[in-house]
Each structure stands twice: as C-alpha cells, then as structure tokens.
Amino acid sequence: MSSKSIVYVLGITLCILAIPALLMRFTNEVAWGPNDFLLAGVLIFSTGLLLCIVKKKVFNKKLQLVLILGVILFFLLLWAEMAVGVFGSPIAGN
C-alpha cells in the first residue's frame, strides 16, 4: 500500500468526521464525545484501507466486487449496531 493511498484515506476520513463536528456547533441533536470521534475515525479509516487493499490485491473483478460489497456491508452493519443497537449485542452500548 502506498503512502499516497493512506493519505487519501486519511483525508476522506477527516472530511467525514468534520460533518458531525460542524453539526455539533449548530444543533444539540448531535452530541458526540471524543470517544465517538475516535471510534468512528478508526472504523472509517480501517474500512477505507481495507477497500484499498482489496482494490490493489484482488485482480478478479467479480471477486473484487463481492469483497468490496462485503466490506461496505460489514461497515454499515457495525455502524448501525454501535449507533442504535440493531442486534442488541454488547458493542451497542446497552
């Protein structure tokens, strides 16, 4: 993995994290703490890196598509579980 890819993923992660940071200044509906930003940053950054790895290392286009969709689905399910506890697991914060 090149350092250019890592910087690119880091930039996208920071841009995504800027959204709730800005919203917190204008509304009380978004109330994230430092741990929320840290966890979201790690999750988004690691997902981005994993997508870059799949794109670079897997040459079969069908397998690449399946793996990318799987990574995105896993990210969305994990995010939803941590946010609202869809499955009621211990990571939901219950």
C-alpha positions in Angstrom: 0.0 0.0 0.0 1.4 3.4 -1.0 1.6 6.3 1.4 -0.4 8.3 -1.2 -3.3 5.9 -0.6 -3.0 6.2 3.2 -3.0 10.0 3.0 -6.0 9.8 0.6 -8.0 7.6 3.0 -7.0 9.7 6.0 -8.2 12.9 4.2 -11.6 11.3 3.4 -11.9 10.1 7.0 -11.2 13.6 8.3 -13.7 15.1 5.9 -16.4 12.6 7.0 -15.6 13.3 10.7 -15.9 17.1 10.0 -19.6 16.7 9.3 -20.7 15.8 12.9 -18.1 18.2 14.3 -19.7 21.0 12.3 -23.2 19.9 13.1 -22.4 19.9 16.8 -21.8 23.7 16.6 -25.3 24.4 15.1 -27.6 21.9 16.8 -28.0 20.0 20.0 -29.2 16.9 18.2 -25.6 15.8 17.5 -23.7 15.2 20.7 -20.5 13.3 20.0 -17.7 13.0 22.6 -14.0 12.4 22.0 -14.5 8.6 22.2 -17.2 8.8 19.5 -14.9 10.6 17.1 -12.1 8.2 17.9 -14.1 5.1 17.3 -15.8 6.5 14.1 -12.4 7.6 12.8 -10.8 4.1 13.4 -13.8 2.4 11.8 -13.9 4.7 8.7 -10.1 4.7 8.3 -9.8 0.9 8.6 -12.7 0.4 6.2 -11.0 2.7 3.7 -7.7 0.9 4.0 -9.4 -2.4 3.6 -11.1 -1.2 0.4 -7.8 0.0 -0.9 -6.1 -3.4 -0.2 -8.9 -5.3 -1.9 -8.7 -3.0 -4.9 -5.0 -3.4 -5.2 -4.5 -7.1 -4.4 -7.6 -8.8 -5.9 -7.5 -8.9 -9.7 -10.6 -10.9 -10.4 -13.2 -8.2 -11.0 -16.2 -10.3 -9.8 -14.4 -11.4 -6.6 -13.2 -7.8 -6.1 -16.8 -6.5 -6.3 -18.1 -9.2 -3.9 -15.3 -8.3 -1.4 -15.9 -4.6 -1.7 -19.6 -5.0 -1.2 -18.9 -7.3 1.8 -16.6 -4.8 3.4 -19.2 -2.0 2.9 -22.0 -4.1 4.3 -19.9 -5.1 7.3 -19.1 -1.4 7.9 -22.7 -0.4 7.7 -23.9 -3.2 10.0 -21.3 -2.5 12.5 -22.0 1.3 12.4 -25.8 0.7 12.8 -25.1 -1.7 15.7 -22.9 0.8 17.5 -25.3 3.7 16.8 -28.7 2.2 17.8 -28.2 -1.5 18.8 -29.9 -3.2 15.9 -28.9 -6.7 17.1 -28.6 -5.9 20.8 -25.0 -7.0 21.1 -22.6 -5.8 23.8 -21.0 -3.3 21.4 -24.3 -1.4 21.2 -23.6 0.2 24.5 -26.5 -1.3 26.3 
